[in-house]
């Protein structure tokens, strides 16, 4: 388990800030974070090799990443359905491009995810896989091969989302998959994944990652996550941190308008229980969904910034919070553009930079939250 490496890595990356930020006298977010013992970074999608359509091929976006981010996270490139298009195939090329860019700019690399334990996101070949006469043993072998190979390919990854989204928000129960059916339960699959990850990446922070949020309607989800964390502790599973995705703002629904209703008291109680069990915190996928807000940019951006800062002020007040990762830095490349469309069909503005890669009020809100955060 690493300790001071995160802050040191952020400081190294901050020293490599581009002339563009230096000339504007804007302190990079990675530098502000490093001063408080945090790391700041973002997810990014590489796109197909040779493609000129993905965000990673946008020169201006690449400059934003180089300027601001002490850490990069492959957005989809390490998920099974991308990385394992066939049983015997590991397609590392797209994630390798991100890893190379991170190394070139002195940034760290974060891993997402070794096991997205949700049946919807398994590759097609795995959904009806025949595990043979000894299914539990076959699952163990498959997970061991996958985790060993992926962690071995990226030994520089300092923090892994080992398991992602196994709690069903509808009732707080653990999601079943072909893996859990073959092993006779969900918990054996999750526990095994963390034990294998600890062996394959002994110095990495191991994270359980999920999207329970501070808005009303997440009560059952939070309860299920706490129950899962309690089980990890009772069974001595090597889980270091809770990954709080931090997709906040509008609920992810077609009919929703405006922001959700934050439950600060209940949310603090949830976070207090998690850290009380000894878990660190990672804010792994921050953005502010603006569905239903006014189309006017100034009004929308101001509301997004205020809402985002209130959330970050709360979460960064916990010294257990070690990572702040945006889920994309530029509006037009946000995953939210193609999900839960606005009724007026206007593009969304959920990230720190606009379509022209200019900083928005949310960027300054993040900077202010980092400046006001206690040192780790």
C-alpha positions, -999 to +999 in steps of 0.1 A: +000+000+000+014+034-010+015+064+013+033+095+001+037+085-035+005+102-046+015+136-035+050+133-048+037+121-082+014+152-083+042+175-075+064+160-103+035+165-128+029+200-116+065+209-124+058+200-160+030+225-166+028+239-201+038+274-210+001+282-218-009+279-181+023+295-169+019+326-190-017+330-179-006+327-142-033+301-136-020+275-112-026+240-126-052+219-107-026+191-103-004+216-085-032+228-062-040+192-054-004+182-048+000+211-022-028+194-002-015+158-005-040+150-032-038+140-068-060+155-095-066+141-129-092+129-155-105+101-175-098+102-212-108+079-241-081+070-266-104+062-295-096+037-322-060+036-333-054+061-361-088+078-355-090+115-357-125+117-342-118+108-305-110+133-278-075+120-275-068+132-310-078+168-302-046+187-298-062+214-276-077+187-254-044+170-250-029+203-239-056+206-212-048+172-200-011+179-200-016+213-182-041+202-155-038+165-148-013+147-125-032+115-133-049+100-163-075+072-163-084+052-194-121+058-197-132+025-212-100+010-225-094-013-195-129-026-192-135-063-202-157-055-231-130-034-247-099-051-235-111-087-240-129-088-273-124-126-273-115-151-246-078-154-257-074-118-268-060-089-247-063-057-267-039-033-249-032-009-278-058+018-269-049+019-232-012+018-241-016+051-260-030+068-228-002+052-207+024+066-231+009+101-231+008+100-193+045+090-191+055+117-216+039+144-194+050+131-160+015+120-150+005+090-131-018+063-145-049+050-127-067+017-135-104+014-142-115-014-138-104-050-132-139-063-128-171-044-137-194-068-118-225-060-138-239-085-164-247-057-188-211-048-193-195-083-198-182-090-233-206-110-254-184-141-254-185-142-216-223-138-211-231-174-220-197-189-213-196-227-205-175-230-173-174-268-176-176-295-149-157-274-123-172-240-128-158-224-096-122-234-105-126-222-140-138-187-128-108-186-104-084-194-132-100-169-156-099-140-130-064-149-120-052-148-156-070-115-163-058-097-132-023-110-133-019-101-170-034-066-168-017-056-136+016-070-150+012-050-182+007-017-162+030-020-131+030+018-130-007+020-120-008+033-084-046+029-078-070+003-092-108+002-092-107-035-086-145-041-085-170-016-100-207-012-094-218-046-080-245-031-058-279-027-074-293+007-065-329-005-067-327-026-036-290-026-024-285-062-032-254-075-049-257-080-087-254-116-099-233-125-130-221-156-148-191-155-125-211-154-093-235-181-105-205-204-113-189-197-079-221-201-059-223-165-047-213-129-054-190-124-024-165-152-033-160-135-067-154-100-052-132-113-024-111-133-048-107-103-071-092-082-044-069-109-031-057-115-067-052-078-072-032-074-040-009-102-051-005-088-086-002-052-076+010-052-040+018-015-038-014-002-054-044+013-037-072-012-041-106+005-045-143-006-045-160+019-069-197+027-071-221+056-080-242+060-049-247+098-045-257+125-020-290+132-037-323+118-025-332+084-040-298+069-033-307+056+002-309+019-007-278+021-028-258+036+001-271+010+025-260-018+001-226-003-003-221+000+035-232-036+039-207-047+013-179-027+030-187-042+063-185-076+048-151-069+033-137-059+067-152-089+085-137-112+059-103-094+059-105-086+022-077-062+011-098-032+001-081+001+008-106+027-004-142+035-014-144+050-048-172+076-048-179+082-085-194+117-079-216+119-110-237+146-093-264+171-104-295+160-124-306+124-118-298+101-147-333+098-160-351+109-192-379+127-173-358+146-148-353+183-148-330+205-126-307+192-099-315+165-074-321+171-037-288+168-017-292+150+016-262+164+034-269+150+068-276+115+055-246+117+031-222+127+059-235+098+080-228+075+050-192+088+045-186+088+082-194+051+084-171+043+055-141+061+069-150+048+104-143+013+090-108+025+080-115+031+043-098+059+024-119+078-002-113+085-039-136+108-059-132+089-091-156+102-118-166+138-110-189+158-133-221+178-128-251+168-149-269+199-161-300+183-176-330+205-172-311+237-162-317+268-183-301+268-218-284+301-211-247+294-207-240+319-179-268+308-157-262+272-163-225+274-157-230+294-125-254+268-111-231+239-121-201+256-104-220+264-072-234+229-069-200+212-077-182+234-052-206+226-024-201+189-030-163+191-033-161+213-002-178+186+018-159+156+003-125+173+005-130+182+041-123+145+048-086+140+050-093+104+039-100+117+004-068+111-016-079+114-052-100+138-073-106+126-108-129+143-133-148+121-157-136+141-187-124+177-189-141+191-220-179+193-225-182+180-260-164+148-251-184+140-220-202+107-218-233+126-208-237+141-242-253+109-255-272+099-223-305+113-209-308+141-235-320+175-226-356+182-238-343+213-257-317+190-274-290+216-264-255+202-256-247+197-220-220+216-200-210+192-172-172+195-172-145+220-164-138+232-200-161+242-228-161+229-264-133+252-273-112+240-244-116+273-225-120+271-187-155+275-172-167+285-138-167+248-127-129+248-133-125+277-109-149+261-084-127+230-083-096+252-078-113+270-049-123+238-033-087+225-036-074+257-021-098+255+008-092+218+015-072+208+046-038+192+039-037+154+040 
